[in-house]
Amino acid sequence: MAKIKYDGVLEIAHFKPDGQLDWVRVYLRRGPIFSDRILLTRQAFIEQLKAGKRFWVGERIHNMGGNFNITQPIRLQQADGNPVVLVGNSNATKDDLTGVPII
């Protein structure tokens, strides 16, 4: 089985009361290793996606360093001229991170 290549892992998301993504907690690839947990604002996360970075939903495997259980890809889509952050193959007009733990 081929190894999936990704630049970051999205662990948790937080939404504003109006349903728009507020911030995310991610691990970023730094060469052959991953960073500690990093909080990114919605705008910073969208900039990472626009730069071509590939993110997946997942969680770090306990005591296994840079190994993750990953489930679905994150993608960026335009809806009415605005960027929308989506999981997998969903189609929505607002941010939809179904399957991502929300706090």
N, C-alpha and C positions, 0 to 999 in steps of 0.2 A: 504494500500500500504506500502510495506517495505521501510524503510529509507535506502538510499544509503550511504555506508560508504566509506570515502575517507580521505587521509592524506594531501591533498593539492589541491588548485585550481589554474589553470593557467589562468591568465587574459590577458596578452599581450606578444607577441614575437617580437624579432628583428632578422633579417637575415643579413648575410654578402652578399656582391655583388655576390659571387659565388653560393649563394643559400643555404649555410649551416647555421644552427641555430647559432646565436651569443650569445644571452642571453634571459631570460624569466623573467617576473614579476609574482610572485606567492604569495599566502597566504599559510602558513604552519600551520597545526594543532599542537597546543601545549596543549595536554590534552583535556579538554572540550572546549577550545577556539581556535581562529585562530590568527596568528600573523598579524602585519601590512604588507603592501606590502614589498616584499623582491625581490631583483634582484639576479638571479642565472646565472652563466655562463653556457654554454652548458655542460661542463664537470661536474660541480657540479650538474646540473639537471639530467644528465645521472647517476651519482652516486646515487642520491636519488631513481631513478627508479630501478637501479640494486639492491638496498637494499630492494626492495619489497614495496616501498611506492606507493600508488595509487593516481594518479592525474586525475582530470577532468578539462575540459575547462569550464569556467564560469565567472560570475561577481558577485560582492557583491551587495546585495539588499540594497539600500539607507536607512539609519537610522534603519537597522535591525541587526547590529552587525555581528555575525558569520553565517548569513544566506546568501545563494548564489543561483543564478539561474544557474544550471549546465546543460551542454548539452551532451558532449561526453567524453569518457575516453581517456586518453593518454597512449600509450604503447611503449615499446622499442622492436626493432627487429634487428636482425643481417642481414646485406647485404654485401656480399663479405668480411666478417670478420670484418666489421665496424659497430658500433651501429648506428641505425637510429631511430629518434623520430617520431612517427606517431600518428594521431588522428583516433579514431574509428577503422573501419575494413579496412582502406586503406592499400594497398600494394605498396610500393615505394622503390627505391634504394637510395633515399636521404631524408633528413628531410622534412616531409610534415605535416603542421599544418593547413590544410584547415578548415576555420571557426573560426580561432583564429584571433583577431585583430592584425595587424602588424604595427609597427612603425619603 
